[in-house]
Amino acid sequence: TFFGRPSGRYSDGRNLLDFFAEAFGLPFVPPYLGGGDFQYGANFAVGGATALNGSFFRERGVEPTWTPHSLYEQIQWFKKLLPSIAPSETERSDIMSNSLFFVGEVGGNDYNHLIVRDKSLDELHELVPNVVGAISSAITDLTSLGANKLVVPGNFPIGCVPLYLSIFPSQKEDYYDEQTGCIKWLNEFAEYHNSMLQEELERLRNLYPDVTIIYADYYGASLNIFRAPLQFGFTVPLNACCGSDAPYNCSPSILCGRPGSTVCSDPSKYISWDGLHFTEASYRVVIQGVLGGYAIPPLSETCKGGEFKVSQLHQCTDNPTNTVTYDTLSSFI
């Protein structure tokens, strides 16, 4: 929608990091694996990446089929890149202290590996401490290098994902949320992960009092859309825009981009792009929510000039007299 061509994003246009970059007055962050100019940051994210290493899943009889690159490997890439963009100790200190690091959203794919294999809820719950531990280790690695401003998003309301709605139908009473139509047990699991993650972030804040660690509440910002989709212009809240002729326009056998898949005429009316990821229009609303209050502590608290509105973000980050200016963005997903 925005780029007018395939852009390597799981969306019809801009994604979450793109909107964050725009909000802070920075250019789109280039992918590390694509090479290029990393003067304003780097995106180490890889589609399908997990928080845990592939060996963790293989030891438990689960083959991580989407990508071999985990969060740990992405952190290693950053360590490899850092000397080339900041050769001296002074330069490294400067770039680390004036950068905003996004660690996630990560963990969703770890759970997806188990969910699509119909593993039990108990097995999912057992995985959470390991996933949260991997995220915590990545944060610790970055702070040891000098990072002092990090955004760590939580999981999305996965019970509203069209793919899961399609493959986990039920006639049981109280299975779906009355207001949203989403699967309750999946959303409750996402809430459990998010609560565990927030507990760990609070521990890290106490451990590193000079480091600002912001929890980005993607869950709350997204669920706000599903609760009142028409308020945000979404007339088809639970169907995928790009998919197949199946319930929720989504089938695991004919996913977006595969032969037989179709695309809706107006993605801006849909929350979901491909049954797993959001459209540009819904990503925009999520980011407005995060910048407007769905964050702990609020992102506005990182600015010395006090609270600010979404419309004032460029002014806030571009004015050196009363703000913290983020020179670079780095993302690990």
VONUKOL-113582 format. One line per field, with one value per residue (C-alpha): residue in one letter; x, y, z. Coordinates in Angstrom, 2 decimals, always signed. Example, Ala and Ser with C-alpha at 12.3 -4.5 7.8 and 13.67 -1.06 7.14 Angstrom:
<rs>
code [A;S]
u [+12.30;+13.67]
v [-4.50;-1.06]
w [+7.80;+7.14]
</rs>
This chain:
<rs>
code [T;F;F;G;R;P;S;G;R;Y;S;D;G;R;N;L;L;D;F;F;A;E;A;F;G;L;P;F;V;P;P;Y;L;G;G;G;D;F;Q;Y;G;A;N;F;A;V;G;G;A;T;A;L;N;G;S;F;F;R;E;R;G;V;E;P;T;W;T;P;H;S;L;Y;E;Q;I;Q;W;F;K;K;L;L;P;S;I;A;P;S;E;T;E;R;S;D;I;M;S;N;S;L;F;F;V;G;E;V;G;G;N;D;Y;N;H;L;I;V;R;D;K;S;L;D;E;L;H;E;L;V;P;N;V;V;G;A;I;S;S;A;I;T;D;L;T;S;L;G;A;N;K;L;V;V;P;G;N;F;P;I;G;C;V;P;L;Y;L;S;I;F;P;S;Q;K;E;D;Y;Y;D;E;Q;T;G;C;I;K;W;L;N;E;F;A;E;Y;H;N;S;M;L;Q;E;E;L;E;R;L;R;N;L;Y;P;D;V;T;I;I;Y;A;D;Y;Y;G;A;S;L;N;I;F;R;A;P;L;Q;F;G;F;T;V;P;L;N;A;C;C;G;S;D;A;P;Y;N;C;S;P;S;I;L;C;G;R;P;G;S;T;V;C;S;D;P;S;K;Y;I;S;W;D;G;L;H;F;T;E;A;S;Y;R;V;V;I;Q;G;V;L;G;G;Y;A;I;P;P;L;S;E;T;C;K;G;G;E;F;K;V;S;Q;L;H;Q;C;T;D;N;P;T;N;T;V;T;Y;D;T;L;S;S;F;I]
u [+0.00;+2.70;+5.69;+3.82;+6.01;+7.12;+9.18;+10.18;+7.58;+4.79;+2.21;+0.72;+2.82;+4.63;+5.07;+5.50;+9.18;+8.54;+5.95;+8.25;+11.03;+8.66;+7.49;+11.06;+11.96;+14.29;+14.49;+13.24;+15.66;+17.49;+17.74;+21.14;+21.22;+20.55;+23.61;+23.59;+24.00;+23.44;+24.06;+20.53;+20.17;+19.77;+16.99;+18.21;+14.74;+14.15;+10.72;+9.75;+12.58;+12.25;+13.49;+14.93;+17.61;+16.62;+18.44;+15.99;+13.09;+14.92;+15.77;+12.02;+11.11;+9.98;+11.68;+11.76;+10.72;+10.49;+14.05;+17.21;+17.92;+17.03;+17.15;+20.56;+21.97;+20.56;+22.37;+25.59;+25.06;+24.74;+27.97;+29.66;+28.31;+29.02;+32.81;+32.26;+29.86;+31.59;+35.31;+36.40;+35.21;+33.95;+31.99;+30.51;+29.45;+27.88;+25.95;+24.71;+23.51;+21.71;+20.01;+16.62;+16.59;+13.52;+13.71;+10.67;+7.93;+9.61;+8.36;+5.23;+6.90;+8.20;+4.60;+3.41;+5.64;+3.72;+0.27;+0.21;+1.30;-1.68;+0.45;-1.30;-1.82;+0.38;+3.23;+2.77;+2.88;+6.07;+7.72;+7.04;+9.88;+12.37;+11.12;+11.10;+14.57;+15.90;+14.44;+15.96;+19.37;+19.22;+18.38;+21.25;+23.65;+22.61;+22.85;+26.34;+27.29;+25.94;+22.30;+20.20;+16.88;+15.01;+11.46;+10.32;+6.90;+4.58;+2.70;-0.34;-3.87;-3.24;-6.80;-7.81;-5.45;-7.49;-5.28;-5.99;-9.66;-9.73;-7.90;-9.33;-13.11;-15.43;-19.13;-18.41;-20.21;-17.94;-15.16;-15.19;-15.14;-18.58;-17.30;-14.47;-15.16;-11.60;-10.63;-10.51;-7.95;-5.38;-5.74;-5.53;-2.27;-0.90;-1.86;+0.05;+3.20;+2.87;+2.47;+5.56;+7.51;+6.49;+7.59;+11.00;+11.28;+10.55;+13.34;+15.71;+14.69;+15.64;+18.89;+19.75;+18.23;+20.01;+18.46;+15.00;+13.13;+9.73;+7.12;+5.14;+1.64;+0.93;-1.74;-3.76;-3.32;-4.42;-7.32;-8.60;-9.05;-10.84;-13.24;-14.37;-13.15;-15.59;-14.25;-10.93;-12.42;-12.12;-15.24;-13.74;-12.00;-11.40;-10.80;-7.46;-7.16;-4.77;-5.68;-8.05;-11.71;-11.92;-13.30;-11.84;-10.39;-7.47;-6.31;-2.93;-2.84;-3.24;-1.56;-1.05;+1.22;+0.74;-1.05;-4.79;-4.60;-6.51;-6.16;-8.92;-9.55;-9.06;-6.59;-7.37;-10.71;-8.98;-7.00;-5.18;-3.11;-2.28;-3.95;-0.90;+0.30;-1.47;-2.20;-0.44;-3.65;-3.90;-0.17;-0.59;-3.35;-1.29;+1.66;-0.60;-1.84;+1.66;+2.82;-0.39;-0.30;-0.14;+3.36;+4.90;+6.33;+4.78;+7.14;+6.55;+8.54;+11.73;+11.37;+12.54;+9.84;+7.02;+4.14;+3.45;+0.80;+1.29;+0.99;+3.89;+6.34;+8.41;+8.60;+9.50;+12.30;+13.60;+13.90;+17.22;+16.36;+13.81;+13.96;+15.97;+16.80;+17.19;+19.96;+19.48;+16.97;+17.88;+15.38;+15.60;+12.56]
v [+0.00;+2.49;+1.24;+0.17;-2.92;-5.92;-4.51;-7.58;-6.82;-9.10;-6.41;-4.42;-1.41;+0.03;-2.02;-1.14;-0.21;+1.99;+3.99;+4.26;+5.58;+8.15;+9.20;+9.89;+11.71;+8.99;+7.23;+3.67;+1.30;-0.91;-4.68;-5.78;-8.83;-6.58;-4.43;-0.69;+2.47;+1.92;+5.53;+5.80;+2.25;-1.33;-3.87;-7.31;-8.86;-12.01;-13.28;-16.27;-15.76;-17.17;-16.02;-19.47;-21.18;-23.90;-26.51;-25.89;-27.01;-29.90;-31.37;-31.46;-33.02;-29.80;-28.65;-24.82;-24.68;-20.94;-19.68;-20.83;-17.33;-16.69;-13.59;-14.71;-14.74;-11.29;-9.94;-11.47;-9.67;-6.40;-7.06;-7.74;-4.53;-2.18;-1.78;-0.80;+2.05;+3.07;+2.21;+4.01;+3.62;+7.22;+6.69;+3.47;+5.14;+8.00;+5.84;+3.44;+6.21;+8.05;+5.03;+3.50;-0.29;-2.38;-5.94;-7.59;-8.30;-11.68;-14.95;-15.29;-17.64;-19.81;-20.39;-20.72;-23.78;-25.51;-24.13;-25.28;-28.74;-28.81;-29.00;-28.72;-25.49;-26.87;-27.31;-23.72;-22.44;-24.42;-22.61;-19.09;-18.85;-19.95;-17.40;-14.58;-15.65;-15.38;-11.87;-10.91;-12.20;-10.08;-6.98;-7.71;-8.10;-4.74;-2.90;-4.34;-2.69;+0.66;+0.67;+2.79;+3.13;+0.00;-0.76;-4.32;-5.15;-7.84;-10.43;-9.60;-10.91;-14.14;-15.32;-12.72;-14.11;-15.30;-18.36;-19.59;-18.71;-20.83;-23.92;-23.92;-23.58;-24.60;-24.78;-24.67;-22.09;-19.31;-20.30;-16.94;-13.52;-11.99;-8.51;-9.32;-12.82;-13.83;-17.18;-16.62;-19.24;-18.02;-14.42;-15.50;-17.28;-14.12;-12.22;-14.78;-14.34;-10.56;-10.61;-12.80;-10.52;-7.42;-9.02;-9.70;-6.17;-4.78;-6.94;-5.60;-2.01;-2.52;-4.15;-1.34;+1.86;+4.07;+2.20;+3.06;-0.13;+0.55;-2.18;-1.59;-2.95;-4.26;-6.49;-3.65;-1.36;-4.14;-5.39;-1.84;-2.08;-5.45;-4.15;-1.23;-1.84;+0.55;+3.38;+2.97;+2.35;-1.45;-3.09;-6.60;-7.13;-10.90;-11.89;-11.81;-9.40;-11.70;-15.38;-17.97;-18.89;-20.39;-19.41;-16.03;-15.95;-17.95;-21.52;-23.03;-24.81;-21.62;-18.77;-15.27;-15.25;-18.90;-20.14;-19.82;-16.96;-13.73;-10.15;-7.82;-4.58;-2.30;-3.46;-0.37;-1.97;-5.05;-5.50;-8.61;-8.64;-12.33;-14.11;-13.72;-10.12;-6.77;-4.38;-1.04;+0.65;-1.40;-1.13;+2.64;+2.51;+0.19;+2.59;+5.55;+3.59;+2.77;+6.36;+7.58;+5.57;+1.82;+1.65;+1.25;+3.75;+6.04;+6.87;+10.54;+10.15;+9.71;+13.33;+16.02;+18.44;+16.44;+14.67;+15.05;+14.00;+11.78;+14.78;+16.43;+13.56;+15.12;+18.37;+16.63;+14.52;+17.23;+19.92;+19.51;+22.06;+19.96;+16.41;+13.26;+12.83;+9.29;+9.30;+5.67;+2.86;-0.80;-3.62;-7.29;-9.41]
w [+0.00;+1.01;-0.98;-4.12;-4.42;-2.33;+0.54;+2.54;+5.21;+6.39;+5.70;+2.84;+3.81;+6.80;+9.96;+13.62;+13.43;+10.38;+12.31;+15.32;+13.07;+11.57;+15.04;+16.13;+12.92;+11.64;+8.26;+7.93;+9.62;+7.09;+7.60;+8.85;+6.57;+3.58;+4.20;+3.66;+5.69;+9.41;+10.44;+11.87;+13.13;+12.02;+11.99;+13.02;+12.87;+10.84;+9.85;+11.98;+14.48;+17.98;+21.36;+22.03;+19.96;+17.53;+19.60;+22.45;+20.28;+18.61;+22.00;+22.62;+19.29;+17.61;+14.42;+14.10;+10.46;+9.75;+10.28;+12.07;+13.42;+17.06;+19.25;+20.57;+17.04;+16.35;+19.42;+18.10;+14.79;+16.67;+18.56;+15.23;+13.67;+16.58;+16.05;+12.42;+13.27;+16.52;+16.34;+19.50;+23.08;+23.07;+19.87;+21.19;+24.42;+22.49;+20.04;+22.72;+25.03;+22.21;+20.67;+21.30;+21.24;+20.45;+21.75;+20.19;+19.91;+20.32;+21.75;+19.67;+17.21;+20.05;+21.11;+17.51;+17.08;+19.86;+19.09;+15.45;+16.64;+19.01;+22.15;+25.49;+27.39;+30.17;+27.67;+26.52;+30.10;+30.75;+27.83;+29.13;+31.71;+29.05;+26.53;+29.10;+30.22;+26.66;+26.32;+29.66;+28.58;+25.42;+27.45;+29.83;+26.89;+25.46;+28.78;+29.29;+26.00;+27.17;+26.04;+28.40;+26.57;+25.54;+24.42;+25.08;+23.61;+24.88;+22.86;+20.74;+21.45;+19.53;+20.07;+17.47;+14.80;+11.77;+11.27;+14.79;+14.51;+11.35;+12.64;+16.18;+15.72;+18.51;+19.35;+23.08;+25.10;+26.39;+23.92;+22.13;+23.72;+23.25;+22.49;+20.09;+18.75;+19.66;+21.23;+24.97;+26.02;+23.50;+24.63;+28.25;+27.46;+25.81;+28.96;+31.03;+28.94;+29.17;+32.95;+33.33;+31.01;+32.95;+36.22;+34.70;+33.32;+36.77;+38.17;+35.52;+36.26;+39.88;+38.81;+36.35;+37.81;+35.26;+32.33;+31.01;+30.09;+28.56;+28.24;+25.04;+25.55;+22.05;+23.57;+25.07;+22.08;+19.70;+21.80;+21.91;+18.13;+18.24;+20.89;+18.72;+15.16;+13.49;+15.63;+13.80;+10.35;+10.28;+8.84;+8.57;+11.93;+12.05;+8.42;+6.62;+3.70;+1.85;+2.06;+0.66;+0.43;+3.90;+7.32;+8.25;+4.72;+6.05;+5.52;+6.50;+3.13;+1.06;+2.85;+1.46;-1.59;-2.43;-5.56;-5.08;-2.58;-3.13;-1.88;-0.71;-2.55;+0.47;+3.16;+5.27;+6.21;+7.62;+10.83;+9.60;+6.44;+5.96;+8.86;+11.11;+10.74;+10.76;+7.92;+7.71;+8.85;+12.03;+12.77;+12.64;+15.26;+17.49;+17.42;+18.15;+21.15;+22.38;+21.96;+23.55;+26.74;+26.14;+27.59;+31.05;+31.83;+29.19;+26.35;+27.12;+30.34;+28.31;+27.18;+29.56;+28.45;+30.00;+28.35;+24.65;+22.20;+19.18;+16.87;+18.71;+18.47;+15.71;+17.58;+20.80;+19.38;+17.06;+19.73;+21.55;+24.22;+26.05;+24.78;+24.59;+20.91;+19.60;+17.02;+16.04;+16.31;+16.55;+16.49;+17.43;+16.63]
</rs>
